[in-house]
Amino acid sequence: MTEMLETDLPSFPMARECPMHPPAEYREIRAQEPVSRVRMPDGQLAWLVTGHELSRQLLSDPRVSSDRQHPNFPLALTTEQRKAFQQNSRLSIRRSMIGLDAPEHGAHRKMLISEFSVRRIAALRPRIQEIVDQSIDDLLAAGQGADLVEHVSLAVPSLVICELLGVPYEQRHGFHEWTRKLISRTTEPQERAAAADALNDFLEGLVTAKEAGEPTDDVIGRLIARNREKQVMTHDEIVGTAILLLIAGHETTANMISLGTVALLENPEQKAQVVADSSLLPSAIEEMLRYFTIVESATARVVTEDLELGGVAIRKDEGVIVSGLAADWDGDVFENPEQLDFHRGARHHVAFGYGVHQCLGQNLARLELEIVFETLFRRVPSLSLAVPAGELPYKDDAGIYGIYRVPVNF
């Protein structure tokens, strides 16, 4: 194979030709060079991993780091955006699990893992059902052409995570806007830094107030109480953790609700199977998670020791991006990956990552998706898109894929 010149390297992220499918280049790259070089928006070179087994291999390798402060960590930001964020934003110094390595990562994760166990999350079902029912009431009250994103996709996970963390829900509009600016590649550098500072200051105040008072019965309150005994995290790290949970707890699930609803409406035969047999829903959700794999940037890493992956030598301090989306469309693992198949049994996807950094909130996300889809199509069997799927305003910001607005009729 002829080695590609640095001037010919493909740019990452790569554009989608079809809003419902991965970038077309992924298939060719995975077939020819599943570990290959790409150029990031700031001009920095990184390795792109597109094969499923290679992705799992790298994400479970102790010789890779999640340290986002490393100068070679691959970020989907321009040089100006990266510099403005790191130099001008108070949020840039916050540490949380997503950017920590062993042993700190394990110690921090242990402080929270019981909050997201299968048993604790299952106990939330009645309250989440209430939230979903109220959101669908609001959607129906808004009339024809109502926006599914506003009334359901964003409303449900936002209220759930606010209640879990003890964040005042009436302030949700602020953190929605701050989050949108933070994750969008089109945000101007200074605007990104300002949004980061606003989100930081909001949760700094919330954590400080909880630390000063009696323990509150929510995730942040219990984390503070637990930390008083174990002294694992600093105040700044608790704030960083709260920021991580708030962003991850609503943005990703909101996008999956929107995309999953569109996928079901665009595949009526598959939708009919789920409506007729709700026991198929968990399998359907795993398949939709595989199909869209909406988060890619969270699986970026930097190598701490020389290693070999798929016969390719990767050197210490080189950045690596594991494309979960490319991995989950690997035809050697998922036959006919471009087809939605709710009987596939796709639980081995990497939509939640893999290894020690696998998404802490995956049980919560699965439960929210299950309740939303079951309730939405049971209560609104005539649900339809008010505009063709191809005309929906899709977003692909910083490796987080979704839809800005989904007008529906019923």
C-alpha positions in Angstrom: 0.0 0.0 0.0 1.4 3.4 -1.0 1.9 5.6 2.0 -0.2 8.8 1.8 1.6 12.1 1.9 0.8 14.4 4.8 -0.5 17.0 2.4 -3.1 14.4 1.1 -4.4 13.3 4.5 -8.2 13.4 4.9 -9.6 16.0 7.3 -11.5 14.9 10.5 -14.4 15.3 11.2 -15.7 14.1 7.8 -18.9 15.4 6.3 -22.0 13.2 5.8 -23.5 13.0 2.3 -26.7 11.5 3.7 -28.0 12.8 7.1 -29.0 9.3 8.3 -25.7 7.6 7.4 -22.0 7.9 8.4 -19.5 9.8 6.2 -19.0 7.8 3.0 -15.2 7.8 3.5 -15.5 5.5 6.6 -16.3 2.4 4.5 -13.3 2.9 2.2 -10.9 3.8 5.0 -12.0 0.8 7.1 -11.6 -1.6 4.2 -8.2 -0.3 3.1 -6.5 1.2 6.2 -8.6 0.7 9.4 -5.8 2.6 11.4 -4.9 5.6 9.3 -3.8 9.2 9.5 -6.1 12.2 9.5 -5.7 15.9 10.0 -7.6 17.7 12.8 -9.2 21.2 12.4 -6.1 22.8 14.1 -3.8 21.1 11.6 -2.6 18.5 14.1 -2.2 14.9 12.9 -3.9 12.0 14.6 -4.7 8.3 14.0 -8.3 7.3 13.1 -9.4 3.8 14.1 -12.5 2.6 12.1 -12.6 -1.2 12.7 -14.8 -2.6 15.5 -12.4 -5.0 17.1 -9.5 -2.6 16.8 -11.6 0.1 18.5 -12.4 -2.2 21.4 -8.7 -3.2 21.6 -7.5 0.4 21.8 -10.1 1.6 24.2 -9.2 -1.2 26.7 -5.4 -0.6 26.3 -3.8 0.9 29.5 -1.2 2.6 27.3 -3.7 5.3 26.1 -4.8 8.4 28.0 -7.9 10.4 28.2 -6.1 13.6 29.4 -7.6 16.4 27.5 -5.0 18.8 28.7 -2.3 16.9 26.8 -1.0 19.2 23.9 -1.5 16.4 21.4 -4.9 15.3 22.5 -7.1 15.4 19.3 -9.9 17.9 19.6 -12.3 18.8 16.9 -11.5 22.5 17.3 -9.6 25.0 15.2 -6.4 26.5 16.6 -8.2 29.7 17.6 -11.0 27.8 19.3 -8.7 25.6 21.2 -6.5 28.5 22.3 -9.4 30.7 23.3 -11.0 27.9 25.4 -7.8 26.9 27.1 -6.6 30.4 27.8 -9.8 32.3 28.5 -12.2 29.8 30.0 -12.5 28.9 33.6 -14.1 25.7 32.6 -10.9 24.5 30.8 -9.1 23.8 34.1 -12.0 21.6 35.5 -11.2 18.0 35.9 -13.8 15.2 35.6 -13.8 11.5 35.0 -13.9 11.9 31.2 -10.4 13.3 31.2 -8.8 11.3 34.0 -6.7 8.1 33.9 -6.0 5.3 36.4 -5.9 5.4 39.3 -7.7 8.7 39.7 -10.4 7.8 37.2 -11.3 4.6 39.0 -11.5 6.4 42.4 -13.8 9.1 40.9 -16.0 6.6 39.1 -16.4 4.5 42.3 -17.8 7.6 44.0 -20.7 7.7 41.5 -21.2 4.2 40.2 -23.9 3.3 42.7 -26.0 6.2 41.5 -26.3 4.7 38.1 -26.7 1.0 38.9 -29.4 -1.0 37.1 -31.3 -1.3 40.4 -31.2 2.4 41.2 -32.1 3.5 37.7 -35.0 0.9 37.5 -36.5 2.6 40.6 -36.8 5.8 38.6 -39.2 4.3 36.1 -42.4 5.6 37.7 -41.1 9.2 37.8 -39.6 9.1 34.3 -43.0 7.8 33.1 -44.7 10.8 34.7 -42.2 13.1 33.0 -42.7 11.5 29.6 -46.5 11.6 29.9 -46.4 15.3 30.8 -44.1 16.0 27.9 -46.4 14.2 25.4 -49.3 16.2 26.8 -47.4 19.4 26.1 -46.6 18.1 22.5 -50.2 17.4 21.8 -51.4 20.7 23.3 -49.0 22.6 21.0 -51.0 21.4 18.0 -50.0 20.3 14.5 -46.4 21.0 13.5 -45.3 21.0 17.1 -41.5 20.5 17.6 -40.7 17.0 19.1 -37.3 18.3 20.1 -38.6 21.1 22.3 -41.5 19.2 23.9 -40.1 15.7 24.2 -36.6 15.0 23.1 -35.0 17.8 25.1 -37.6 18.2 27.8 -37.5 14.6 29.1 -33.8 14.1 29.6 -33.3 17.6 30.8 -35.9 17.3 33.6 -34.7 13.8 34.5 -31.1 14.9 34.9 -32.1 18.1 36.7 -34.0 16.1 39.3 -31.2 13.6 39.7 -28.5 16.2 40.2 -30.6 18.7 42.2 -30.4 21.4 39.5 -33.3 23.9 39.4 -35.2 23.0 36.2 -36.4 26.5 35.7 -32.8 27.4 34.7 -32.7 24.7 32.0 -32.9 27.2 29.1 -29.6 28.7 30.2 -27.6 25.5 30.3 -29.2 24.3 27.0 -27.9 27.4 25.3 -24.4 27.1 26.9 -24.2 23.5 26.0 -25.2 24.1 22.4 -22.4 26.7 22.0 -19.9 24.5 23.7 -20.4 21.5 21.5 -20.9 23.3 18.2 -17.9 23.5 15.9 -19.3 26.7 14.4 -19.2 28.7 17.7 -16.8 31.6 17.6 -13.8 31.2 20.0 -14.7 34.0 22.4 -18.4 32.9 22.4 -17.4 29.4 23.3 -15.3 30.6 26.2 -18.1 32.8 27.5 -20.6 29.9 27.3 -18.1 27.7 29.2 -17.7 30.3 31.9 -21.4 30.8 32.3 -21.9 27.0 32.7 -19.0 26.9 35.1 -20.2 29.7 37.2 -23.8 28.3 37.4 -22.7 24.9 38.7 -19.9 26.4 40.8 -22.6 28.3 42.7 -24.9 25.3 43.0 -22.1 23.0 44.3 -20.9 25.7 46.8 -24.4 26.1 48.1 -24.8 22.4 48.6 -21.5 22.1 50.3 -22.4 24.8 52.7 -25.7 23.3 53.8 -27.1 20.0 54.9 -26.7 17.1 52.5 -29.4 17.2 49.8 -31.1 14.1 48.5 -29.7 14.1 45.0 -26.7 12.9 43.1 -24.5 16.0 43.8 -25.6 16.2 47.4 -24.9 12.5 48.0 -21.5 12.9 46.2 -20.6 15.8 48.5 -21.6 13.7 51.6 -19.6 10.7 50.3 -16.6 12.9 49.6 -16.6 14.3 53.1 -15.9 10.8 54.3 -13.5 9.5 51.7 -11.9 12.8 50.6 -11.3 11.6 47.0 -12.3 14.7 45.1 -11.5 18.4 45.4 -14.2 21.1 45.2 -13.2 21.9 41.6 -13.4 18.2 40.7 -17.0 18.0 42.1 -17.9 21.0 40.0 -16.3 19.4 36.9 -18.2 16.2 37.6 -21.5 18.1 37.9 -20.8 19.8 34.6 -20.0 16.5 32.9 -23.1 14.8 34.2 -25.4 17.8 33.3 -24.1 17.9 29.7 -23.9 14.2 29.1 -27.1 13.5 30.8 -29.4 15.5 28.5 -27.6 16.3 25.2 -26.9 12.8 24.1 -30.2 11.2 25.1 -32.1 14.1 23.5 -30.4 13.5 20.2 -31.2 9.8 20.4 -34.9 10.4 21.1 -35.1 12.6 18.0 -33.1 10.3 15.7 -34.8 7.2 17.0 -38.3 8.7 16.4 -37.4 9.7 12.9 -35.9 6.2 12.2 -39.1 4.5 13.4 -41.3 6.8 11.3 -39.1 6.2 8.3 -39.2 2.4 8.8 -42.9 1.7 9.3 -42.5 -2.1 9.2 -39.9 -2.0 12.0 -42.1 0.4 13.9 -45.1 -1.9 13.6 -43.1 -4.8 15.0 -42.2 -2.7 18.1 -45.8 -1.4 18.6 -47.1 -5.0 18.3 -44.6 -6.5 20.7 -43.1 -4.1 23.2 -40.7 -6.9 24.4 -38.7 -6.2 21.2 -38.1 -2.6 22.3 -34.9 -3.2 24.2 -33.3 -4.9 21.2 -34.6 -2.1 18.9 -33.0 0.5 21.1 -29.6 -1.3 21.0 -29.9 -1.4 17.2 -30.7 2.3 17.0 -27.8 3.1 19.3 -25.6 1.2 17.0 -27.0 2.7 13.9 -26.6 6.3 14.9 -23.7 6.1 17.5 -24.1 9.8 18.0 -21.0 10.5 20.1 -17.5 10.2 18.5 -15.3 12.8 20.2 -15.5 11.2 23.7 -13.4 8.2 22.4 -10.4 10.3 21.5 -7.2 9.3 23.2 -3.4 10.1 23.3 -0.9 7.3 23.5 1.4 7.2 26.5 3.8 4.4 25.3 4.7 3.1 21.8 2.2 0.5 20.8 1.1 -1.5 17.7 -2.6 -1.6 16.6 -3.6 -3.6 13.6 0.0 -3.8 12.4 0.4 -0.1 12.6 3.0 1.5 14.9 1.6 4.3 17.0 4.2 6.4 18.9 4.1 7.9 22.4 2.3 11.2 22.5 0.4 10.7 19.2 -3.3 11.3 19.2 -5.9 8.7 18.3 -9.6 9.0 17.5 -11.7 5.9 17.8 -14.7 6.4 15.5 -17.5 4.5 17.2 -19.8 5.3 14.3 -17.4 3.7 11.8 -16.8 0.7 14.2 -20.6 0.2 14.6 -21.0 0.1 10.8 -18.2 -2.5 10.4 -19.7 -5.1 8.0 -17.4 -7.9 9.4 -19.2 -7.6 12.7 -22.7 -6.2 11.8 -24.0 -7.8 8.5 -25.6 -5.2 6.3 -24.9 -2.4 8.8 -26.9 0.2 6.7 -30.1 -1.7 7.5 -32.0 -1.2 10.7 -32.6 -4.7 12.0 -34.3 -4.9 15.4 -33.6 -8.6 15.7 -29.9 -8.1 15.1 -28.8 -8.4 18.8 -26.5 -5.4 18.6 -25.6 -5.2 22.3 -21.9 -5.4 21.5 -21.9 -1.9 19.8 -19.6 0.8 21.1 -22.1 3.6 21.1 -21.4 4.0 24.9 -17.7 3.6 24.4 -15.7 0.6 25.7 -13.4 -0.2 28.5 -13.0 1.7 31.8 -14.4 4.9 30.3 -17.6 3.3 29.1 -20.6 5.6 29.7 -21.6 5.7 33.3 -25.2 6.8 32.5 -26.0 4.1 29.9 -28.6 2.4 32.1 -30.4 5.7 32.5 -30.3 6.5 28.8 -31.7 3.1 27.9 -34.6 3.4 30.3 -35.5 6.9 29.1 -35.4 5.8 25.5 -37.5 2.7 26.3 -40.2 4.7 28.1 -40.3 7.5 25.5 -40.7 5.3 22.5 -43.2 3.0 24.1 -45.3 5.8 25.4 -45.0 8.1 22.3 -46.2 5.5 19.8 -48.9 4.0 22.1 -50.4 7.4 22.9 -49.9 9.0 19.5 -50.2 6.1 17.0 -50.8 8.6 14.1 -47.6 10.5 14.7 -45.9 11.6 11.5 -43.2 14.0 10.3 -44.6 17.4 9.2 -41.7 17.7 6.7 -39.7 15.0 4.9 -36.8 13.5 6.9 -34.3 14.8 4.3 -35.4 18.4 5.1 -34.9 18.2 8.8 -32.1 20.4 10.1 -29.4 17.9 11.1 -26.4 18.8 13.2 -23.0 17.2 13.5 -21.2 19.3 16.1 -17.9 18.2 17.6 -18.7 14.6 16.9 -22.2 14.8 18.5 -24.8 14.0 15.9 -28.5 15.0 16.1 -31.4 17.0 14.8 -32.2 20.6 15.8 -35.9 20.5 15.1 -38.5 17.8 14.3 -41.9 19.2 13.5 -44.6 16.5 13.8 -48.3 16.0 13.1 -50.6 13.6 14.8 
